[in-house]
Amino acid sequence: MVPSYSAKLYVTTDKTALAEEQPLPEALRRTSLSTRVLCFLALGRPDFDDHWKSLQSDQAFETIRSRSCSILASTITTATVLLATSVVFVSTASPVSYFDYTSPAPYCLLFISLMLAMMAILTSGSSMIRWLHTDRQWTQEQLKLGGYFVFSYLLSIVTPIFFVAWSLHCFIFAMLIAGFCSHSTIYLIVTALWLVMYVVNIGTILMQSMWKYTAL
C-alpha cells in the first residue's frame, strides 16, 4: 500500500507541476508597439516571456511582488520629499532678490511639481495595495485576457514612476528658469553648470535605455 500511495502522490505532484507550467498566452505574444514600450518600462524587457515564467511558481511571484512593492515604496518616499519641497517653495517668498522663484514661470512649474507629486503618492499607494492583495493565479488570469487588463497591469507599475519623474523635472526646470533670470553672475554660472550636468545625465540614461531596448 505504501508504494502505491507514493506513486499516486508523485503522479499528482507531477500533474500539478505540469499544470502550473503554462505556455505564454496568445494575448501576450502579439502585442502592439505601445504595449512593448510599456512592458519595457515596467518589466525591463519588451516582451512577457521572462515575466510569465516567473508567474509559474509562488516563490518567483513573491520575489516580483517584493521588488514591485520596494520600488513603489521608494517612489512614495521620493514623491513625499518633492511634495514637501514644492510646498515650501510655493508657500514662501524668496529670501534673496537675485533668486526670485516666485515669478510666474517658476511658480507655475513648482505648482505643477506639487500636483504631480501628490498624484505619484496616490497612484503608488493604490498600486501597492493592489500588489499586496493580489495572488499569482489571479494575475495569470488577468494577463490571459489581454487588452485593457494588460495595460492596467503595466500602468500600475509605470504610472507612479512617470508622475514622480515629471514632478522632479518640473522642479528642476523651475529652479533653472529662476537661476537664469538671476542678476547674479555666480547664480548664472552655477545654473549653467547644473543644466549641463542635467542634460548629460538625461542623455546618458536615454541612450542606455535605447541601447538596451534594441539589444533585447
C-alpha positions in Angstrom: 0.0 0.0 0.0 2.9 2.4 0.7 4.4 2.2 -2.7 1.0 2.6 -4.3 0.4 5.7 -2.2 3.8 7.1 -3.0 3.3 6.6 -6.7 -0.1 8.3 -6.6 1.4 11.2 -4.7 4.2 11.5 -7.3 1.8 11.5 -10.2 -0.4 14.1 -8.5 2.5 16.3 -7.8 3.9 15.9 -11.3 0.5 16.7 -12.8 0.2 19.8 -10.6 3.7 21.0 -11.7 2.8 20.4 -15.4 -0.5 22.3 -15.0 1.3 25.3 -13.5 3.9 25.4 -16.3 1.5 27.1 -18.7 2.7 28.4 -22.1 2.7 32.1 -22.9 -0.9 33.1 -23.8 -1.7 34.2 -27.3 -2.8 37.7 -26.0 0.8 38.3 -24.7 2.6 37.1 -27.8 1.2 39.5 -30.3 1.5 43.0 -28.7 1.4 46.5 -30.2 4.3 48.9 -30.1 2.8 50.8 -27.2 2.4 47.7 -25.2 6.0 46.6 -25.9 7.3 50.1 -24.8 5.2 49.9 -21.6 6.4 46.4 -21.0 10.0 47.5 -21.3 9.5 50.4 -18.9 7.6 48.3 -16.4 9.4 44.9 -16.6 12.8 45.8 -18.2 12.0 43.7 -21.4 9.8 44.5 -24.4 8.0 41.1 -24.0 6.3 39.0 -21.4 8.4 35.8 -21.8 10.5 36.0 -18.7 7.8 37.7 -16.6 5.3 34.9 -17.5 7.8 32.3 -16.5 8.2 34.0 -13.1 4.5 33.6 -12.6 4.7 29.8 -12.7 5.8 29.4 -9.1 4.8 31.0 -5.8 8.4 31.8 -4.8 9.1 33.7 -8.0 5.9 35.6 -7.7 6.8 36.6 -4.2 10.1 37.9 -5.5 8.2 40.0 -8.1 5.8 41.3 -5.5 8.5 42.2 -3.1 10.5 44.0 -5.8 7.5 45.9 -7.0 6.4 47.0 -3.5 10.0 48.1 -2.8 10.0 50.3 -6.0 6.6 51.7 -5.1 7.8 52.5 -1.5 10.8 54.3 -2.9 8.5 56.2 -5.2 6.3 57.3 -2.3 9.4 58.4 -0.4 10.7 60.4 -3.3 7.3 61.9 -4.1 6.8 62.9 -0.4 10.2 64.8 -0.4 9.3 66.5 -3.7 5.8 67.4 -2.3 7.3 68.9 0.9 9.9 70.8 -1.0 7.4 72.2 -3.5 5.1 73.2 -0.8 7.9 75.2 0.9 8.8 77.0 -2.3 5.2 77.7 -3.3 4.1 79.0 0.1 7.2 81.1 0.9 8.8 84.1 -0.8 12.4 84.1 -2.0 14.8 85.1 0.8 17.1 86.9 -1.7 16.2 89.3 -4.5 18.6 87.8 -7.1 16.9 84.3 -7.0 13.2 85.0 -7.5 11.4 81.7 -7.9 8.0 83.5 -7.3 7.9 84.9 -10.8 5.1 83.4 -13.0 7.0 80.7 -14.9 8.9 79.1 -12.0 5.9 79.4 -9.7 3.7 77.6 -12.2 6.2 74.8 -12.6 6.6 74.5 -8.8 2.8 74.2 -8.5 2.7 71.5 -11.3 5.5 69.7 -9.5 3.4 69.7 -6.3 0.4 68.3 -8.0 2.4 65.6 -9.8 4.0 64.6 -6.5 0.5 64.2 -5.0 -0.6 62.1 -7.9 2.5 60.0 -7.6 1.8 59.3 -3.9 -1.8 58.4 -4.6 -1.0 56.1 -7.6 1.9 54.5 -5.7 -0.3 53.8 -2.7 -3.1 52.3 -4.8 -0.7 50.2 -6.8 1.0 48.9 -3.6 -2.4 47.9 -2.2 -3.1 46.1 -5.4 0.1 44.2 -5.3 -0.3 43.3 -1.6 -3.8 41.8 -2.1 -3.2 40.0 -5.4 -2.1 36.5 -5.9 -0.3 34.5 -8.6 -3.4 32.8 -10.1 -5.4 36.0 -10.3 -2.5 37.8 -12.0 -2.2 35.0 -14.6 -5.9 35.1 -15.3 -5.9 38.8 -15.8 -2.9 38.8 -18.2 -4.5 36.0 -20.2 -7.4 38.3 -21.0 -5.1 40.8 -22.7 -6.1 44.2 -23.9 -7.2 46.6 -21.2 -6.1 44.2 -18.4 -2.5 44.1 -19.7 -2.4 47.9 -20.0 -3.8 48.2 -16.4 -1.2 45.8 -15.1 1.7 47.6 -16.7 0.4 51.1 -15.9 0.1 50.2 -12.2 3.9 49.9 -12.3 4.8 52.7 -14.7 2.3 55.5 -13.8 3.7 56.3 -10.3 7.3 56.4 -11.6 6.1 58.6 -14.5 4.4 61.1 -12.1 7.4 61.3 -9.8 9.8 61.7 -12.7 7.9 64.6 -14.2 7.4 66.2 -10.8 11.2 66.2 -10.4 11.7 67.5 -13.9 9.2 70.4 -13.3 11.0 71.3 -10.1 14.4 71.3 -11.8 13.0 73.4 -14.7 11.6 75.9 -12.2 15.0 76.2 -10.5 16.8 76.6 -13.8 14.4 79.3 -15.0 14.8 81.2 -11.7 18.6 80.8 -11.9 18.9 82.0 -15.5 16.7 85.0 -14.6 19.0 86.0 -11.8 21.1 89.1 -11.9 23.9 87.4 -10.0 26.8 86.2 -12.1 27.6 83.4 -9.6 24.0 82.1 -9.8 24.1 82.2 -13.6 27.3 80.1 -13.7 26.0 77.6 -11.2 22.8 77.3 -13.1 24.6 76.8 -16.4 26.7 74.0 -14.9 23.6 72.4 -13.4 21.9 72.5 -16.8 25.0 70.8 -18.4 25.0 68.0 -15.8 21.3 67.6 -16.2 21.4 67.3 -20.0 24.4 64.9 -19.8 22.7 62.6 -17.2 19.4 62.5 -19.1 21.1 61.9 -22.4 23.1 59.0 -20.9 20.0 57.4 -19.4 18.1 57.7 -22.7 21.0 56.3 -24.7 21.4 53.3 -22.3 17.7 52.7 -22.4 17.5 52.8 -26.2 20.6 50.5 -26.5 19.1 48.0 -24.1 15.7 48.1 -25.9 17.3 47.4 -29.3 19.6 44.8 -27.9 16.7 42.7 -26.4 
